[in-house]
Amino acid sequence: MPHSDVRLGVVGTGYVGLTTGACFAHLGYRVVCGDIDQRKVDLLNDGLIPIVEDGLAEVVEAARESGMLEFVFGSQAAARDADIVFLCVPTPQGEDGSADLSYIEQAAREIAPILRPGAVVVNKSTVPVGSTIAVERVLGRPDVSVVSNPEFLREGTAVGDFLSPERVVIGAANPEAAQRVAALYSTIDTKIITTDPASAETIKYAANGFLAMKISFVNAVAAMCEHVGADVAAVVDGIGSDTRIGSRFLSPGPGWGGSCFPKDSRALVKIADDHGYDFSLMRGVISVNDEQRHRMVDKIARAVGRHPSDLSGVKVAALGLTFKAGTDDLRESPALRVVADLRTAGATVAGYDPTTVGELSPIQEATLADTVVCQNVDDAVDGADVVCIFTEWPEFTDIDLERLAVRVGAGTTVVDTRNLLEPVQVKAVGLRYDGVGRR
Ligand code: NAD
């Protein structure tokens, strides 16, 4: 079947759904994306992109102009005429650490009565083992197959990751349905791994768990470096050169966060637990990550000669609020977790992030309700007792150190949680420096 004859529906137009819909339209499929957030749908129909994602605006615009991509309100309007429907709705953390499947189940309930006979429903959301069967049950449509096709894109490089993936994973009980989903990726040069649904669902959690483990590992090594007087940059160079280890995901920092690793690592522990396996390694990975946040608070307290539990009267400049550079996503941002701890200890915090300049989106407003958000670095650092860099935005790597020193005064400490700056250069302008695991 030529591409343009295959109609795709995408339910949920967030980071994953919008990228999925736009990229499939770019590949030549007819795509209708639906969302229950009317504001998002309106923005998209006005040619605006509700998220910060490099290159996405261009792909969306070209696909809309060619008539291959449409945005509609609701899941039914997206799924009604589709041969294949992708579920890209949230799977947030439930109260007991498990993934909350209510959005997936709700979306399945909504589309069940209007799906075309013989349609395929694809779980692209990250869902626990057994969810493919759970969606089948909710749909109650024996003529409709459900396939697991977890997404591995990274925010900040989502378009490139989607169009040039390192692998595509498809889990299906029905080989014909698996083949129909695999065919969607046929013009992409990549490895397609076809397996059963439980394995596909496990692959996604195992991948995120492993990456979180690498970061927790290097953060623990960085802590050890500080104790033994070693330099983490040299250590990472030394271990990362070993191809069995690899150098990626070995950058020390304030801890991992974002919309995926925190909830997925906890869900992995819970899934294992529910099936009678105590995933103690993963529990350790999570607890090292929690420690890392406290270590950042300790560094800030040390910089001003105070105890971490009493920072009353201390003003902290927080440079970077998103969970990493290249995205506007504030979900489970390590910066915000540290900021919350600082506030609890009595500090006042002035934050700045390149994605929070100008009018805030409703989500940013709600998430940052307790934070003073400044429009530029200068305003955030003015009068600060300590400057803390949380994310690796180029604006912070290239910060004008002389200007910074003039604004905060000589002797002020820069706590560089991403090891972006050269300590020698920071000290040369009269500032003090504390990185992570650096001598
Ligand atoms: P998101 O919150 O950015 O977007 C989800 C969208 O779904 C929202 O716009 C919401 O309004 C919409 N929605 C909810 N219920 C709906 C319904 N019934 N009908 C239509 N729309 C509905 O979430 P996201 O970051 O895109 O993540 C989606 C899933 O993909 C999650 O399971 C996540 O774990 C997984 N995932 C995310 C990433 C990432 O980097 N963000 C990467 C890989 C996998």
Residues whose N, C-alpha, C, O or C-beta is under 5 A from the ligand:
A	BS01	NAD	V11 G12 T13 G14 Y15 V16 G17 G34 D35 I36 D37 G74 S75 C88 V89 P90 T91 Y103 Q106 A107 K124 S125 T126 E151 F152 L153 R154 E155 S259
